[in-house]
Amino acid sequence: MTPLRQRMLEDMAIRNLAENTQSAYIQQVVAYARYFHRAPEELGPEEIRAYQVYLTQTRMLSASSVSVATGALRFLYKVTLKRTWAVEEIPMPKRPFKLPVILSREEVMHFLDAIDNLKHRAILMTAYAAGLRISEATHLKVTDIDSQRMMLRVDQGKGRKDRYVMLSPRLLDELRAYWKAAHPMPWLFPGDLPGQPITRGAVQLACQKARHSRGGMKPTSIPISTGEGAHGTCPPTARVGPHRDRIEEVLRQSPDRWPFH
């Protein structure tokens, strides 16, 4: 490990940046250095501008992806290398505002009915119904289900903050049925590696498979936590938050159609 990487990691740890953010920033800085085949401390504003042009015009990355690289370079040069020009010379791309795709009650049912795997269906139902990001849903523990107050505890979610979200009676029934079948501990949705939760990639893949198995479905998405607000999608175009009320309506009114009933 180079002294520069070590110092940047220390700087991010001191500021309590999320692990996903730290990993993403390091990856971006490594890619930046490899592009010029030079150490970052030897590069300046002109190289940064050329790299941003490369990302936007040659690789044609989205504004969200460029924002991650920009955030990493801003942190590197302003915090770790203490360059006085850092923020002014590293412009942050403006992100376009897009209206979310709203699924109808029937489309919600259509999507969830397409998921055959018990665990995948339970985690996607939980993410959609509670409005959780993928990283939040994957890190739920059995002890996070508060059936007395009808809430789910989200530990160190977006912004490294704990919070509670509402738990519908029907979702609680589904999670209880899932637990009786799988007996997961301590993670509510364990992964393939012993002692580890399910990965974000596995959840995204399950979401994509469900959509593609039922042709003609609207594109929809589940937020993922990267520290930069990016979203993992099925496929990428919309945010999930607006679907929460629709999902809860389905959970309340259609108990006879759910697989665990």
N, C-alpha and C positions, 0 to 999 in steps of 0.2 A: 504494500500500500504506500502510495506516495505521500510525502508530508502535506501537500495541498489537499488531497482527498481526506486525510485524517483530520486536518483542521476544519474543513468544511463539514464533515460529519459531526465534529465536536460543536461547531457553531449551530448546527441544526438541532442537536440534542439539547444544548443549553436553552434554545428557544422552544423546546418541547414540540417540534414539528412531528406530525404523524409519521409512522414508519413508512407508509406508502408514499408520502410526499418525499421523504428522505431518499428512498430508493429511486423514485422517478427523477429527482433532481440530479442524483449521481449519474444515472444513465444518460441524461441529457448532456451533462458536462463531458462525459466520456465520448459521446457521439460528436460533440462540437470539437473536441481536441483531435479526434481521429480524422475529421473532415480536413483539417489544416495540417495534420501530422506535426503538430507543435503543442507545446505546453500552454495551457490557458493563460498563465501569467505573462506569456510573451505576446499575447494577442490584445488588440484594442478595439476601439469603436468601428473602424473600417471593416475589420474582419467580422465583427458581430453583425454589422449591416449586411455584409455579403452572405453570411450564414442564414440570416432571416430571409433574404431574397431566394436563396437555395431552397429553404423549407417551403416557402409559399409558391414559388414559380416553377421550380424543377420537380420537387416532390409533391407539390400541390396538396399540402396538408391542410386540414381544417383549422379554423381560427382557434378552436379549443386545444388542438395538438400543439400549435405554434405557441399558445399561451403557456403551456407547460415548459417548453424550452426557454421561453422568455423569462418566466419566473425563476427558473434555475440559474440562468445567466445573471439576472439581476441580483439574486442572492449571492452568487459567487463573487461578483465584482464589487458590490456594495458592502457586503458584510464580511466575507472572508478575505478578499484582497484589498478592501477599503479604497476602491477607486472613487474619486469624487464625482466622476462623470457618469457613473453607472446608470442611474435611473433615467436621466435625460437622454442618454445615447442608446437606450434599449427600449424602444416603444412597445407597448403592449397592444396587440391587435384587438380591434373592436369586434365583439361577437354579435352575430345577427340574432335578432329575437324572432323565435318561431312559435306559433301557436301550437299547443299540445294536441295530439290525436286523442279523441275521447271515444272509448269503446261503448257500444250499446250493451244492455243487459244480456242480450242473446249472444253478442260477440264475446263477452266475458266468459259465459258458459262454454261457448265453442272452443275458446282457447284452453281453458282449464280442463275440459273433457279430453283434450288431445294429449294430456300428459299421463303416461302409463306408469312411470316409476313413482312409487309411494312417497319416497323422500323428496324427490324433485317437485312433485305436486304440492306437498305440504309446505315446502320452503317458498315456492312461487306464490301460493295462496297467501302465505304470511307476509311476504314482501309487498304484494299488491294491496292486500286488505289493510295493512298497518302503515303503508307508505314508507317502507324502509329502503335504504340503499342496500345493494347486494352485500357489501362488506358488513353492514349491520346485521342483516338476516343470517349470514353465515356464522357470525360469532355469537348468536344467541345460545344461552345455556338453558337447560331444563329448569333451573332455579329462577330464571328470568320471567317465568310465567306466573303472574300474580292473579290467581283465580278468585281470590276474595275481593279484590278491588277491580277486577276485570281490566287489567293493564299488563302490558309487556314492558319490561325494563330493557332499555338500550344502553349498554355499557360502553362509554367512550366512543360515541357515534360521531357524526359530522361535527367538525370543530373541536374534537377531543372533549365532548361534553356528554354527560349522562342525561338521559331523559326517559320519560314514560310516554307510551302511546296507548290508545284505546284498544281493547281486545273484545271483539264481538263474541256473543255467546256461541254462534255457530262455528267461528274459527276455533274457539276453545274446544268445542266438541271434536273438531277435525284433528287438532293437535293431540288431544287425549287418545283418540283412536290410533293416530300414527305412533304415539309413544307406546301404546299397548302392543302394537305389532312389531316395533323395532327396538324398544327399550334402550334408547340412546342415552349415554352418560359420558362425561358431563355435558358435552356439546349437544344441543338439540338436533343439529344436523351434522353428524360426524362425516369426515372424509375417508378416503381410502387408506391414508396413513394413520396408524394407531395413535390416538391421543390428539389428533388434529381435526379441525372443522373442515367441512366441505369447501372446496376452493371456489373463488368467484368464477373462474373459467368453466367449471362444471355446471354452475347454475346458468350462466349465459348460454352454454351449449344446449342445455335442456330447454331453455326458453326459445332458442332458434329452431330446435327440432320440432317443438310443439307448433310453432307458427307454420313451418314449412310442411308439416304433415297434414295441415288443414289449409288447402289452397284458398287464395282470395281473401285472407285475413288482412286487416289494416296493420300497418307497421306500428309497433309499440315498444316500450322500453322499460328497463329497471335501472335506476341510478346506481353508479358505482362510486366508491370513495377513492379519489386519487389525490386529494388536496388541491385540485384545480377545477373541480366542478364538472369534470368530464363525465360522460354517461356511456355505459355499456348497453347495447341495444339488441333488439330482436325484430328487424334490423334497426340501425340508428336513425331515428328521426324525432322521437318524442319523449316526453317525461312521463313518469308514472303517477305522480302525485294526484292529478285530477281523477284517476280511476278509483281512488279509495272509496268514495261514497257509492259508486256503482258496484264495486265488489261487495261492500257491506250489505247493500240492498239484496244482492243475489244470495249472500250467505243467510240472510234473514228469511227470504221468501221462497227459496227453492231447496229445502232440506231433502226432499225425496229424490233429487237428482244427483246428490253427491255420492261418490264412491264409498265413503266410510259409513254411510247411513245403514 
